[in-house]
Amino acid sequence: MTGIKQIDIAFSWEVGFSVVNDFYKHNLHFVSMVLRFDHISFEIIRMLSMDGRAKLSEIARRIGVSHVTVMNRLNAMVRDGYARVSLLIDPERMGLKVALLFLETRGTRYRREILELFERCPRVVFAASMLGEYDLMGMVVAEDERMIEVFMGSCTMRTHRAIRKSSLILLGRENVDLLVRLKMVSEKRGRITPCGRICVECEEYSRGCVGCPSVEGYRGPFKAARKD
């Protein structure tokens, strides 16, 4: 294409938990893809990364293309799974706690089992396989430090049969642009949590634990608005 520099980006990863596209939700296997983006697409990404509410007409004016071109490019990126439009929140300002969870599982089959569990868990906002001492990591967003402790203890993270070893790091207040996507549950799934517990029968619940946002009886802030 004359006048437009084509840029090839080749990347591969083991997909276990989708944070980009629903297409990957049930594809727990090695995926290899090649994306072809020109400078127009990258400029759209850059400008929307700086201001997610930027008007398409203003983006088009700055790039020097029509707003239809910008709209088509953005729609194609979302449609094909290269991008997702969502709201990110500042956990520190909202009084929430963020922790990084590192797990050593008992092998590939068990790692996939934990990834599927993380996908259903409303407090795990990101997870991925990794190389090194641990083979799995997750980012946990909870209401407070106590709920982080409950998540690691009573919510089976330390006792699950698939986990050989675990380590948790609670992030401090100092950070650079830490924004996360909350997994708000719109419909409750009865009494049983994704990790197989029943909150109202748990000893921690009787001691003040707010419960799991995915089930009935949850008493914390991660509640979806009621429909009239």
N, C-alpha and C positions, 0 to 999 in steps of 0.2 A: 504494500500500500504506500504510494508515493507521499513523502512528507510526514509520515507518521511512523515513529519508531516502535516496532513490535518488541515487547518484552516477554520472555518465557520464564515462568516461575515453576520449577518442578519441586514437588514436596511429597513426602509420604509419611504416614504415621499409622499406629495401631489404633483403630477407632473402637472405643468402648463406651463412651459417654458423649452424647451430642450436646454441644453448646452452640452449634451453628445452624444445623438444618435437621428437620425431622426425618429426612431421608436416611440419616446415618444411625437412627436410634436402635435398629435391630441388626446392624451390620458390624458384628464384633470380629472383624478380620482385617488383614493388612490391605490397605487401599493405596493406590498410587494414582496421582492425577497430574495433569499439566494444564495450567491456566494460561490463557493468552489475553493480556490486557495491554492497551496502548496508553499513551500519556493522558488522554482524556479521562479514561476510567480511573486512573490513579489520582488525577486532580479532583475528580468528584469525591473519591474516598477521603482525600486529604481535607477538603473543605468541610465535608459532613462530619469528619472526626473532630474538627475544631468546633463546629457548631451544628449539632444534629437537627436544629430547627431552621437552618438556612433555607431560604426560598430557592426553588429550582431555577427560577428566572434569574436570580442574582448570580447563582453558580454559573449558569449558561453565559451571562454577560461577561463574567470575569474570565472564563475559559475561551470565549469567542465562538460559541456554538449556539444552536437553538435550544430553547427549554425542552422541546420535544426530544431532542437527542439526549439530554441529561436524564429526562424521565425514563426513556427507553433503556438507557444504560443501567440506571439504578434498578428498574423493574427486572431486568435480565439478571443482575447480580443476586437479587433476592430470590427470584424464581429458580435459578440454577444452584442455589445453596452457597454462594460465595459470601453472602452478607445476610444479616438479620437486623431488622429495625426493632429496637426495644428500648426500654427505659432503664438507665443505670442509676443507682442511688449511692450516696456517700454514707457508708455504715457508721462512721465516727460521728457525724452530725446527727444521725438518727438514734444514737445511743446503742447500736448493735455491736456485737463482738465478732471478729473474724479470726479463724484459726486455720493453719495448714496441717493436714493429717497425712502422715506417712505410714504405709502399711507394707509388710512383707507377707505375701500370701503363700499358699501351699502349692502353687502351680497355676498353669494357664487356665484350667477349668474353673478353679476357685477364684482366680482373678476376675474372670468374666462374671461369676456369680456376684462378687462384690460390686462390680461396675453396674450391673443391672439393679442391685439394691440401691446404689447411690443415685441412679437415674430416677428412682421412685421417691427418694428421700427429699422432703421439702427444704431441708437445711443444707444439703450439699449442692452448691451452685456450680461447681466445676470439678471434674475428675479426669485423670489421665494415667496411662501406664508410664513407667519410667525405668531407666537403667541405673544400677548402683546397688547400694545396700538394701534399699526398698524398691519394690516393683510397682507400687501404686501410690498415687497421691490424690488428695481431695481438698477443696476449699470449703470450709464450713462457716455459715453465717447463723448466729444464734442470738437470742434475745438478751442474754447476759452471760457472765462467766460461769454461773451455776449451771446454765443449760448446756454449756460446752462440756462441763464435767459429767452431766447426766448423759449426754450424747456418747461420750467415750466409755462410760460405765454401764449404766442400766440399759442403754439402747444397743447393747450387744457388740459394740465396736471392739472391745477388748476380749470378748468371750466367743465371738463367732468362730465356728469350726474352720472357716477358710483362712483365718488370720493367724500367722505364726508370731508376728511381732508388730508393734505399733509405736508411733511417736507423734506427739502433738506439739505444735508451736503456736502460741497465742500471739497474734500480731499486736504491736504497740500503737500508740497514737501517732507517732511520726511516720509519715509515708509520703509517697509521691503519686498523686492522682489515683488513689485506690477507690475505684468505683465498681460496684458489683450489680448483678441482676438477681433480684429476689424471685424465688419460685413460689408465687402465691397460688394456693390451692382454692379453686372455685367451688368444688364439690367434695364433701367429706366421703370417705370410703368405709363407713361403718365404724367398728370399734377396734379393728386390728390394724396396727401400724405396718409400714413397709418392711420393718425388721422383725415383724411377727409378735410384737408385744401388744398387750391391752392396757392402755394408759390408766384407766380408772381402777384397775386392779393392782397397779404397781405401787410399791411402798414409797417411791420418790414422789409420786403424784399426791399421795396423802400428806406429804411433807411440804407441799407447795409448788412442785414442778408443774409447769403450765401445760405439759403434754405435747403431743405431736400435732403439728398444724394440719396433717392429712386426715385426721379422724375426729369423730364426734367427741365432745368433752374438752376440746382444746380451749385454754383460758388465756392465751397470749395475744400479742398485737397482730400476728400474721393472719388475720381473718379477712375473708372476702366480704364485700358489702352484701347485705341481704337484698334479694330481689323483691320488689313490691308486688 
